[in-house]
Amino acid sequence: MVQIYKAAKGRKPGPVSLANQLLTIDELDHAGMGVCRSHQPVVFVEGALPGEQVETRIIQKKSRHWQGQAVKVLQSSPERIEAFCPHINQCGGCQNQHIGQTDLLAHKQQAVAQLLSRQSGVSALPWQPPLQGDDRHYRRKARLAVDAQGKGGPSVGFRAKGSDKVVNIRQCAILTPALQSVLTPLLQAVKALKGVRAIGHISLLDADNQLQVCLRVTRDLPATDLAQLRSLAEKCKVSLLLETAPERFEYLSGERLNASYQPATGLNLTIGPNDFIQVNSAINQAMVAQALEWLDVAPGEQILDLFCGVGNFSLPLAKAGTKVVGIEGVQAMVTRARDNAQNNGLAVDFRCMDLSDSQALLSLPVKVDKVLLDPARAGALELMPVLHKLKPGAICYVSCNPATFARDIAILAEKGWRIDKINLMDMFPNTAHTELMALLKPSGATGKA
């Protein structure tokens, strides 16, 4: 785990040395970064694997750790494989293409176990098999950046490593096949627009009911540009929208129909162009099914779903016959969640609440049987004491940040909670992201939650 430290007052971190370092890598952290502990301070090296000797360019020095990038592998690990993407050395995504996903998950699991042991004293974890899917063709939602200010013509693609520079892409193997089929004609059309400088970014969505392309524009596009975009949309059979102001959309082509997806069989959830959706459909469905299985929900139970979004977990829980209270901090998503419940013929009590506000948390239901929470990367620190006081039979914590998860779990562990099940979920293959799910129970609880 890479910690960020501040230099002591009156002292500034030393300048980065221009000389490369020859390092031997001991292990990977949970983001897939190589870790050299024989060097002091410890060095985290992007692109390096355990057992490798690598020539490392140091890019940042702090008092307790350095960060570097492997520029040459002198002794290679048997786990090293060839990257599949031609943009690997420029694009800032898919950082871990140099190791297979099964090997990477094994290293990440070990790193998470060490992190939990250090921060919360939790050891001998009851690991369950990870949720895995295809490591390519999985991403159903993406955002392309546009830079039309350069002298070499417009650039459309993803951000470069550690930079705001936009890398022109020709292909992206992690996009779903449907999005990949749209990518090339879209890139060509956008670069040819007269008003390309008015385009901030482009959102792509492969929903269950449509392919959607949404251009964020800062001013009106010329009529000729609009005609070209409509022609593209008809040719590629996509719904094309312009976002002319925050959350203000204009349909250029396609049916005026909200995009939708299925978190579980028989449920259809609608989402707006800017709504959050898990980008990996297969892993999302497996994750939802696992959460219901681990919680062992029964009809009539009172379930509290925190950070509920548009109902990704709430509606499957309600379909299972439970009484769900779903809480989300964004009013627009609460409104969408209520619509989704109504459209699916389900009754869910959705509420808008700031879940970081300790006073607001006092209005949480007094009696709940079980809790599910799926917070953002910041975690749910303020919620931990509240959840303990609610005395649920079980807590299912879905995390996209092992560091804040470990911090939060440490509070519950001090109060007697234990991890009953835990596993990794490969939501973002080939990347530094690590997602996990854990089922927690109060000490003494056995059998069903």
N, C-alpha and C positions, 0 to 999 in steps of 0.2 A: 504494500500500500504506500503510495507516494503521499507524504504529508507536506503541507505547505507551511513554512515557518517564516516568521518575521525576524529581521536582523535586530540585534539589540540597539537601543537608542544610542545615537552618536556614532554608530558603526554601520558601514555599508558593506554588502557582500563584495568580495574581491572580484576583479575582472576575470572573465572567462579566458582561460589559456588557449592559445592558438595551436598548441602542440596536441596531437592526438594521443590517446591513452591506449595501451595494450592491456585488455582486461579478460579475465576468465569468469564466465557467468555461472552462478551457483543455482539459481532457481528463477521462476517466473512469478510476478505478482498477479493479483486477480484481474489486472487489465492486460496481461500478456506481455508486460515489459520484463526484459531480462534484468536480474538483480545480481550485482557483484558486491558481496559482503567482505571480501578480502581487502578491498580498498576502503580506506577511511578518509572522508565520509563515504557511506555506501553510495553506489552509483546505479541508477536505473537507466537501462539501455534499450531504446526502441529497436526492434528488428533482430534481437539476439535471443538465443535459446540456451537452456542449461547445458553445461559441459563444453560450450563453444569458447574458443579464444577469438576475440574480435578487436579490430582496431576501431576505436571509439572516438568520435568527435564530441567533445563536451560542449553542450549548448547552454547550460545553465548551472551556476554554482550557488548553493545555499549553505548555511552553516552546518546543517546536519545531513544533507544529501546533495548529490549532483545528478543532473540529467544529461544523457548523451544519446547519440545515434550511431548505430553500427555502420561503418563505411566500408569495412572489408572483413570478411570471415576467414580467419586463418586456419581454424580447425572446426570443421562443421559437425553438427549434431546429426545422428541418423534420423531424427525426427524432421529435419528440414526438407521442405518440398519447394517446387517451383511455383511462383506466383502465377495466377491465371489471368490477371488483368494487365493490359498494356500501359495503364496509367498509374501503376503501383508506386512509381518513384516521384510522382507529382501530386496526385490526389490525396486529400487528407482522410479519406475513408478506408475501411477494410484494411486496417493496419497489420493484421495478423495472418496474411495469406501465406506466410513462410512456414506454417505448421498446420497439420491436419486438425480438423475440428475435434475428433475424439481425443487426440493427445492434448490439445489446448484445453479442453474441458477438464481433463484429469489434472493438469497443472493449476487451473483456476480453482478447482475444488480444494486442492491442497492449500492454496494461498488463502482461500476464504476460511478454511479450518484454522490456519495459523492466526489469522486476523481475529477470529472469534475467541480463540484461546487467550490471545494477548489482551484484548479489550474487555472481555466479559468473563474470562475464566471458564468458559464452556469448552469441554473437551469430549472425546469419544462420541462424536456426533452420529446420529442415526441416518446416514446418507441413503437416499433413495436414488434410483437410476435417473440420469438427467433427461429432460425433454429435448429431443433432437429432431431435426427435419433436414430438408435439402439445404446445403450451404450456399447454393446459388438459386436464382430465379424466385426468391422468396419475398422480396420487398414490394409491397403493393402501394406504398405512398412514398414520395420523395419530393424534394425541393431543389430546383436548379437555380443557380445564381446567374445573373447577367451583368456583364461589364462592357459597356459600349463606349467607354471614354478613351481607351487606348488607341494609339496610332495604327496598330496592326489590324484593326477591324474588331467587331464585337466578339467577345468570349462568352460562351454559354456552357456551364458545367457545374462542377463542385469546387469548393474552396481547396486551395493547396495546403500542404502540411504546415501548420503553425503560421498561417498567413491569411490575409483577406483576398489574396490574388485568386482570380477565377481560372481554373484549369479547363481548357477546351476538351471535351470528351467526344469520342466517336462511338463508344458503346459502354454498357454497364451491365455486367453479367449477373449482378444480384437483383436487378429489377425483374418483375414477373415477365413472362414472355409477351403478354399483351402490351405492357409498357415499353418493352424493348422494340416492339414492332412500330410504335409511334415515335420513338426517340429520334431516329435519323431524319425523317421528313420534318419533324418539329424543329430540330436544330437548324436545318437548312432554311425553313420558312422564317424563323425568328431573326436569323442573321441578315436576311434580305429585306426586312421591314425598314421603311423610311423612318419610322418613329421608334426604332429599337431603343433609343436612349430613354424613352419614357417607361421602359419595362424594368421593374425592380427585381422580380423573381418569378419563377414559373412553378406551380404546384402540380404534381401528377398524382392521380389516384386510380387504382384498379379496383373499383368497388364491385360488389356482387351483381349489381344491376346496370353498370355503365362504366365506361372509361371516361375520366374527367381530366381536363386540362384547364387550369386557372392562371391567368396572367395578372400580376399585380402591376397596375399602371399608375403613373403619377400625373398624367395629363391625357387629353383626348388623342387617339390615334387617327391618322389620315384615313379618309374613306377607302383609298386603295389598299391600305394595310388591313382594314377590317374585311374587305372582300377577299384578300389572300388568306386570312385566318379562317374565314367561313369555308372557303374552298378546301383548306387543309382538314378542317373538322369533318366535313362531309366525306372526303376521301378516306380518312382514317377511322371514320365512324366513332367520333368522340364527342362528348358534351364539352363545349368551350365557353368559359366564363371570363369576364374581366372583373377584377376587384378594383373599383374606381376610388374607393376610400375604405378605411378599416371596416370590415364586415358589411360592405355595400357591394352587391354583385349584379352584374349585367350579363344576361345570357346572349351569346352571339350565335350559337348553333346547338342543336340537340334539344331533347325534351326537357321542359322545366320540371325536373323531378329530382328530389333529394337523393344523394347517393346513399346506399345501404349496404350492410354486411351482416353476417350471421355469426354471433359468438357461440351459438349452440344450435343444434338441429331444431328447426321449427320456429326460430326467433329471428326477426328482421329488425335491425336497429338502423335508423336514419342518422346521418351525420352531415354537418355543414362543411364547406370547403376548408375551413380552418379548425374544425373540431379535432381533438386528439383521437387517434385510432392506433391500436397496435399494428405495426407495419407487417408483421409476420402472421398471416391468417392461420396457418396450420398450427403453429405453436400457441397462438392465442386460444384456439378452440381446445387444444390439449390442456392448456393452463386452466381454463375455466372448468373443464371436466374434472381435473385433478383437485381443484379447490373444493368443489362440491363433494368429491369422494373423501378427501381428508377431513373436512368438517363433519362428514357423516350426518348431513342435515335431515331432519324429519319434518313432516307436515305439521304446521302449527307453531314451530319454533320461531322465536323472535331473533332476527339476524340484523346486525348493524354493519352496513357496508360504507366504509369511509373512503373519501376520494373516489366517489363512484362514477364520475364522468357522465357519459350518456346512458349508463346502465349495463356496461359490459358484464359485470358479475351480478348486479342486482336482479336483472330480469331472469337469468337462468335460476337464481336462487328462488325467486317468486314462482317460477314455473314448477319448481320442485315442491311447492305447497307451503313455503315458509312465509312469515310475515316480515317484510324487509323495510328497514328505514335506511335510505340512501342519502348520504351527505356529500356535497360538493361545494367548492368555494367559488365557482364561476356560474353566475346566474344563467347565462345563455345555455350552458350545458345542462343545468337543472331543468330548464324549460324543455330542452330537447329530450331529456330523460323522461319527463312526464308524458310528453307526446309519444315516446316509444312505448311506455307502459300502456297507455290507452290504445295505441294501434295494435298491440299484441294481446289485448284483453286481459291485462294483469293489473293488480292493485299494489302499488308501491308508494310508500310515503317518502317522496324526495324533498329534501330541504337544502337551502343555500346557507352555508355557514363557513366562517373563516376558521379552519381547523388548527391554526396556530395561535388563536386567541383563547387564552385559558379561561376567561370569563364566559365566552360564548360556549365553551365546552360544558358548562354547568347545565345547559339545556338539553344535553344528550339524554336519550331514554334511560330511565332509572333501572329498568330490568331488561337485560338482553341475555339470550342463551349463548350466542356465539358471535364473534366479530371477524370481519374480513377487512383488511386495509391494503391499499395499493397506492402509496404516496409517491410524489415526485422524488427526484434525487436528494432533496434536502431532508428526506425522512419525515419522522413524526415524533420528534423529541417531546413536545408538549403533551402529546396524547398518552404517553406511556403510564404516568401516574393515574390518569383518568380511567384508562382501560383496566388497570388493576382494581380500582375502586368499584368498577361495574361488575366485577366477579363473573365474567363469562366462563362457560365450560371449556372454551377453546378459542384461540386467536390464530387466524391464518394471515400471515404477513407476506405480502408480495413486494419484493424490493428490486429496484434497478440500480442500487448503489450499496455494495457490501459494507462500505465504511460507515455510512449512517445507519445501516441495519445493525451492525455490530454495536454501535453506540447505543441505539435504542434498546436492543436486546439485553445489554448489560444492566439497564434499569430494571427490566422485568426479572432478570435472573436474580438480582439482589432481593427481590420481593417473593422469590420462591418459584418462579415460573421455569419450566424446562422445555427444551426443544424435543418434540415427539417425532417429527419427521422434517427432513430438509432435502432439497435438491436444487440443482442448477437448471435453468431454462435457456436454451440456445436461441433466444429471440433475435439476436443480431450476429449471425455467424461471421467469422473472419474479422471481427472488430474488437476493440478494447472493452466494450460493454459486457458486464456480467449481471445477469438477472437471476434471481433465486426466489424460491418459495419455502416458507417454514411454517409448520404447525406447532403452536405452543400450547401447553396445558399447565394448569396449576399443580404444584407438587401434591402427590397423593392421588391424582386423578388416574384412573385405569380404565381400560376398555373404551367404550364409547365416550365421546366428549360430553 
